[in-house]
Amino acid sequence: MGSRGAAADHLHGVLELTVYEADDLHNAIHGRIIKAAESLKESLGVHRLAHRIYVDVDVGAARVARTREVEFHPTNPVWNQSFRLHCAYPAAPVAFTVKSQHLVGAGVLGSARVPAARVATGEPVEGWLDLRGGEHGHATHTPKLRDMYVAIRDARRFVYVAGWSVNADITLVRDASRMVPGAEGVTLGELLRRKADEGVAVLVMPWQDKTSVSFLGNGGLMRTHDEETRRFFEGTNVRCFLCPRNADASLTMVQSIEVAAEFTHHQKTVTLDAAAASPGDADGSRRHIVSFIGGIDLCDGRYDDENHTLFRDLDTTYRHDFMQNNFKHAGLRRGGPREPWHDVHCRLEGRAAWDVLANFEQRWRKQAPPEMAGCLLDLSQAELPDPGSFGDDEPWNVQVFRSIDDASVVGFPAEPVAAAAMGLTNGKDVTIDRSIQAGYVEAIRRARRFIYVENQYFLGGCASWAEDRDAGCLNLVPVEIALKVAAKIRRGERFAAYVVTPMWPEGEPAGDSVQAILRWNRLTVEMMYGIVTKAIDDAGLRGQAHPCDYLNFFCLGNREAPRPGEYSPPETPDVDTDYWRAQVNRRFPIYVHAKLMIVDDEYVMVGSANLNERSLAGNRDSEIAQGSYQPAHLNGGPSGRARGLVHAFRMSLWHEHLMGHAGGGGGVFLEPESAECVRAVRRAAEATWDAYTRDTMEDLLGHLLPFPITVSEFGEVADLTADGCFPDTTAPVKGRRSLKLPAILTT
């Protein structure tokens, strides 16, 4: 649709649209509706049966179209109805409202919108649109834990699980409206034992927390449930051993003890066999390898959706899985806010899935006890072929990266020349794979338009810090991003970097470790803005450009107004504590646990690695990640810009974070490098911050908040809050130096 000869504040032209169908609408009316947007997959739920349903189409206050009514039945309704509409209306989103016809009128099931600015471009808009709102409606995301449940349930040969934490007591499928047959109430431990009893080789390898002592009943500093998991599988057909983070041979005895106590196996992988879905294989007898990797541990506190509730569903969905690790004495009996969790995981097939399998096998062979050494299956690619051999209209190129050393895997050459040929690094009597850091650096250096990062931590480049340059936090990721931005400024080219982290690292915000990490983060951010500001000066743009035109830091948070029928805890937190203030003000940060980078909408990295020295050094925490792209969807192709699934994924994330603000952004979100997009995202975050911090409480329209700092035109970083503390706390935003903890622990 175009705006010909009319003011930009009107939609003026001919609007051509087709309402195709709804997907997955069962008796509970959970579904996705209308092929009209970018791969944003959420679903609507209402709690009664609709008999006849139809779709209204509105532009602002004008009703412009209505589909015919169709009978509701267990299969999905199809309209396939097209409209050609003359429009001359004030600019407003095009809204699709799904309604059910009752004897006493119509009920709204939900509504979805396409921003006016996007319609006005005249470019086709195709895909699925999300439904929101409606009577008793709620949105849910595509559940990663549900996907893993189904994959494990359907495995026939093997299931290999590695994790920082594996909790046998968690329930993977909880949404009654999307319940997998037979999954209700089934815990992860029960599922794995069932598969092992069926003859499937089930191997489980959680990290061993050396601070957890079974016979003392000590759960360990990290509360990973490692001893509980070991006991659960003891005497069953599941083979489980707790895998310590052993030191390499170059270290002294004292250093070896320190490594075992200080560092972890942080990889989170599930690898198994799955039906190959090849032609003529109706019974699924042809199998291939599938691997899941990313940030999600199979443990408590990870179950969440894009709503990231704080106070709702505490006595149902989160009854046995209430987690709040930021307050002393927090628990369900004292009520919310729970700690909401944002994470990213991915599923790999083909050769990359085999690489994840090889990683598990190398680790198992290195550290499994002798009685379990022969538990690995002898798998061959002949019997488990690459699914690419069956044809794929949307292929991916994928590379698997690791942070790990030869104390944790077999197969690394000790000879430096041979190690270098494999892309490995040699130290003193140790061979190290730090390819995750190398993957980040290469992707950043190749970036042309923008970089979008979500990560649990963001520290590095200490050699360029203003102080504490000997802290050992030498990874290059933050300084590489700053140098990329600076280079683009000097060339006169647009570029933008967006970094999303938690408001503070998990733990009591005023605690020693949290404050130490916040200080490293502040030094990192100050260093980056210093580099960007110098580039602005070098380009002669002082007074015309601001550092935040190019580089911005955000966090996520939520606030919920009280609702009738909410869980009422029998106890309350102690008065004038952080817990009490957060409960009274009905707000709390969303914990960003994702480890994600998207570059130019064409390349994506997802894994277990944080952006800190622990995860990127290679000889500290062990990690695994993947970097991938679709060859058919690169910038400079037929459409000019990458518009494949990486782009769709970034748009869906932004939709989740911006929610009610997304409609105001329109087409600017399609060009993240543009100054208009940067300003739109900042405005949305600042508006959400105002709602998050004001005295009156209401549900937030989105979750994206500015990280609570301000940046001057000279690149000087200060605290956003008047008292210099995070809302509801006495914890300084800028952190403080720890006199107790060595830097190696907190970097």
TARAGI-V903444 format. One record per pair of residues at least 4 apart in sequence whose C-alpha atoms are under 6 Angstrom apart, sorted by sequence separation. I is the first residue (numbers start at 0). J is the second residue. D is the distance in whole Angstrom. If there is no record, write none. Layout:
{{I	J	D} {I	J	D}}
This chain:
{{24	28	5} {57	61	5} {101	105	6} {132	136	5} {174	178	6} {195	199	5} {218	222	5} {250	254	6} {257	261	6} {258	262	5} {312	316	5} {313	317	5} {314	318	5} {317	321	5} {348	352	5} {363	367	5} {380	384	5} {415	419	6} {419	423	5} {425	429	6} {434	438	6} {464	468	6} {475	479	6} {488	492	6} {528	532	6} {536	540	6} {540	544	6} {547	551	6} {575	579	6} {580	584	6} {581	585	6} {598	602	5} {612	616	5} {635	639	5} {642	646	5} {644	648	6} {650	654	6} {653	657	6} {654	658	5} {657	661	5} {678	682	6} {687	691	6} {689	693	6} {710	714	6} {711	715	5} {742	746	6} {24	29	5} {57	62	4} {100	105	5} {194	199	6} {195	200	6} {212	217	5} {232	237	6} {250	255	6} {313	318	5} {347	352	5} {367	372	6} {418	423	5} {425	430	5} {487	492	5} {508	513	6} {535	540	5} {536	541	5} {574	579	6} {581	586	6} {597	602	6} {609	614	5} {634	639	6} {635	640	6} {671	676	5} {710	715	5} {718	723	5} {724	729	6} {24	30	5} {57	63	5} {99	105	6} {195	201	6} {211	217	5} {412	418	5} {424	430	6} {462	468	5} {597	603	4} {608	614	5} {613	619	5} {614	620	5} {634	640	4} {710	716	5} {724	730	5} {23	30	5} {56	63	6} {99	106	5} {211	218	5} {424	431	5} {461	468	5} {572	579	5} {596	603	6} {613	620	5} {634	641	5} {709	716	6} {724	731	4} {725	732	6} {2	10	6} {22	30	5} {56	64	5} {98	106	5} {211	219	4} {423	431	6} {596	604	5} {633	641	5} {668	676	6} {709	717	5} {723	731	6} {724	732	5} {2	11	5} {22	31	5} {98	107	5} {210	219	5} {246	255	5} {274	283	5} {423	432	5} {504	513	6} {595	604	6} {632	641	5} {667	676	5} {708	717	5} {709	718	6} {723	732	6} {2	12	6} {21	31	6} {55	65	4} {98	108	5} {275	285	6} {415	425	6} {595	605	5} {708	718	4} {709	719	5} {1	12	5} {21	32	4} {31	42	5} {54	65	6} {97	108	5} {274	285	6} {275	286	5} {461	472	5} {594	605	6} {632	643	5} {708	719	4} {0	12	6} {21	33	6} {30	42	5} {54	66	5} {97	109	6} {246	258	6} {274	286	5} {275	287	5} {461	473	5} {594	606	6} {707	719	5} {0	13	6} {20	33	6} {29	42	6} {30	43	6} {53	66	6} {96	109	6} {213	226	6} {273	286	5} {459	472	5} {460	473	5} {0	14	5} {19	33	6} {29	43	5} {96	110	4} {245	259	6} {273	287	6} {323	337	5} {459	473	6} {460	474	6} {532	546	6} {608	622	5} {18	33	6} {29	44	5} {53	68	5} {95	110	6} {170	185	6} {244	259	5} {272	287	5} {322	337	6} {323	338	5} {459	474	5} {460	475	5} {594	609	6} {607	622	6} {28	44	5} {52	68	5} {95	111	5} {170	186	4} {272	288	5} {322	338	6} {607	623	6} {688	704	5} {28	45	6} {51	68	6} {52	69	6} {94	111	6} {169	186	5} {271	288	6} {272	289	6} {606	623	6} {27	45	6} {51	69	5} {94	112	4} {111	129	6} {168	186	5} {169	187	6} {271	289	6} {459	477	6} {460	478	5} {606	624	4} {27	46	6} {51	70	5} {93	112	6} {111	130	5} {244	263	5} {270	289	6} {605	624	6} {684	703	5} {50	70	6} {51	71	5} {92	112	6} {93	113	5} {110	130	5} {167	187	5} {244	264	6} {270	290	4} {300	320	6} {605	625	6} {684	704	4} {50	71	5} {92	113	5} {109	130	5} {110	131	5} {167	188	4} {269	290	6} {299	320	6} {604	625	6} {684	705	6} {26	48	6} {92	114	4} {109	131	5} {269	291	5} {300	322	5} {604	626	4} {92	115	4} {109	132	5} {268	291	6} {603	626	6} {660	683	6} {91	115	5} {109	133	4} {268	292	5} {603	627	6} {90	115	6} {108	133	4} {267	292	6} {310	335	5} {405	430	6} {602	627	6} {107	133	5} {108	134	6} {145	171	6} {310	336	6} {404	430	6} {559	585	6} {602	628	5} {144	171	5} {145	172	5} {309	336	5} {404	431	4} {558	585	6} {601	628	6} {309	337	5} {404	432	6} {558	586	4} {267	296	6} {403	432	5} {557	586	6} {402	432	5} {557	587	6} {402	433	5} {556	587	6} {59	91	5} {307	339	5} {556	588	4} {601	633	6} {58	91	6} {401	434	5} {555	588	6} {556	589	5} {207	241	5} {400	434	5} {401	435	5} {555	589	5} {58	93	5} {204	239	6} {206	241	6} {207	242	5} {400	435	5} {57	93	6} {201	237	5} {202	238	5} {203	239	5} {204	240	6} {205	241	5} {206	242	5} {207	243	5} {349	385	5} {57	94	5} {202	239	6} {204	241	6} {205	242	6} {206	243	6} {349	386	6} {56	94	6} {56	95	5} {55	95	6} {165	205	6} {601	641	6} {55	96	5} {164	205	6} {195	236	5} {600	641	6} {659	700	5} {54	96	5} {157	199	5} {159	201	6} {163	205	6} {195	237	6} {659	701	6} {54	97	5} {156	199	5} {157	200	4} {158	201	5} {159	202	5} {160	203	5} {161	204	5} {162	205	5} {163	206	5} {365	408	5} {658	701	5} {53	97	6} {155	199	6} {157	201	6} {161	205	6} {365	409	5} {601	645	6} {657	701	5} {53	98	5} {362	407	6} {449	494	5} {451	496	6} {453	498	6} {455	500	6} {600	645	5} {656	701	6} {52	98	5} {362	408	5} {448	494	5} {449	495	5} {450	496	5} {451	497	5} {452	498	5} {453	499	5} {454	500	5} {481	527	5} {485	531	5} {600	646	5} {656	702	5} {657	703	6} {52	99	4} {361	408	5} {449	496	6} {453	500	6} {656	703	5} {25	73	5} {51	99	6} {361	409	5} {51	100	5} {294	343	6} {485	534	5} {489	538	5} {49	99	5} {294	344	6} {24	75	6} {209	260	6} {293	344	4} {292	344	6} {502	554	5} {22	75	6} {292	345	6} {499	552	6} {501	554	5} {21	75	6} {291	345	6} {495	549	5} {496	550	5} {497	551	5} {498	552	5} {499	553	5} {500	554	5} {21	76	6} {291	346	4} {495	550	6} {499	554	5} {20	76	6} {290	346	6} {20	77	4} {290	347	5} {20	78	6} {166	224	6} {206	264	5} {289	347	6} {464	522	6} {19	78	5} {164	223	5} {289	348	5} {19	79	4} {18	79	6} {167	228	6} {18	80	5} {290	352	5} {458	520	5} {464	526	5} {17	80	6} {289	352	6} {17	81	4} {16	81	6} {458	523	6} {16	82	5} {15	82	6} {15	83	5} {14	83	6} {14	84	5} {13	84	6} {13	85	5} {12	85	6} {13	86	6} {12	86	5} {11	86	5} {11	87	4} {10	87	6} {10	88	5} {9	88	5} {9	89	4} {10	90	5} {8	89	6} {9	90	4} {8	90	5} {43	130	6} {36	124	6} {38	126	6} {41	129	5} {35	124	6} {36	125	5} {37	126	5} {38	127	6} {501	590	5} {35	125	4} {36	126	4} {45	135	5} {501	591	5} {34	125	6} {35	126	5} {36	127	5} {45	136	5} {500	591	6} {34	126	4} {35	127	5} {36	128	5} {44	136	5} {34	127	4} {35	128	6} {43	136	6} {44	137	5} {33	127	6} {43	137	6} {33	128	6} {43	138	5} {32	128	6} {42	138	5} {287	383	4} {41	138	6} {42	139	5} {286	383	5} {287	384	6} {41	139	5} {41	140	5} {163	264	6} {163	265	5} {162	266	6} {162	267	4} {161	267	6} {161	268	5} {160	268	6} {160	269	5} {159	269	6} {159	270	5} {158	270	6} {277	389	6} {158	271	5} {157	271	5} {1	119	5} {154	272	5} {0	119	6} {154	273	6} {1	121	5} {0	121	4} {164	296	6} {165	297	5} {166	298	5} {165	298	5} {612	746	5} {611	746	6} {455	591	5} {560	696	6} {455	592	5} {560	697	5} {474	612	6} {559	697	6} {560	698	6} {454	593	5} {559	698	5} {453	593	6} {454	594	5} {472	612	5} {558	698	6} {453	594	6} {558	699	6} {453	595	5} {452	595	6} {452	596	4} {451	596	6} {557	702	6} {451	597	5} {556	702	5} {581	727	6} {450	597	6} {555	702	5} {580	727	5} {450	598	5} {555	703	5} {555	704	5} {449	599	5} {554	704	5} {577	727	6} {448	599	6} {553	704	6} {554	705	6} {577	728	5} {553	705	4} {554	706	5} {456	609	6} {457	610	5} {458	611	5} {553	706	4} {456	610	5} {552	706	6} {247	406	5} {246	406	6} {140	304	6} {139	304	6} {545	712	5} {495	672	5} {249	427	6} {494	672	5} {249	428	5} {436	615	5} {325	506	4} {326	507	6} {324	506	6} {325	507	4} {532	714	6} {433	617	5} {432	617	6} {529	714	6} {431	617	6} {528	714	5} {521	733	6} {403	617	5} {404	618	6} {402	617	4} {403	618	6} {518	733	6} {517	733	6} {518	734	4} {517	734	5} {518	735	6} {403	621	5} {402	621	5} {515	734	6} {402	622	5} {514	734	4} {515	735	6} {401	622	5} {509	730	4} {514	735	5} {515	736	5} {401	623	4} {508	730	6} {515	737	6} {400	623	6} {449	672	5} {400	624	5} {448	672	5} {399	624	6} {400	625	6} {399	625	4} {398	625	6} {398	626	5} {397	626	6} {516	745	6} {397	627	4} {396	627	5} {396	628	6} {395	628	6} {334	568	5} {395	629	5} {333	568	5} {332	568	5} {332	569	6} {333	570	5} {332	570	6} {333	571	5} {333	572	6} {340	589	6} {341	590	6} {339	589	5} {340	590	5} {341	591	5} {342	592	5} {343	593	5} {339	590	6} {341	592	6} {342	593	4} {326	578	6} {470	742	6} {472	746	6} {294	593	6} {293	605	6} {294	606	6} {293	606	4} {294	607	5} {293	607	5} {266	607	6} {264	620	6} {265	621	5} {266	622	5} {262	619	6} {263	620	5} {264	621	5} {265	622	5} {266	623	6} {262	620	5} {114	662	5} {117	665	5} {116	665	5} {117	666	5} {116	666	6} {114	665	5} {38	647	6} {37	647	6} {39	651	5}}
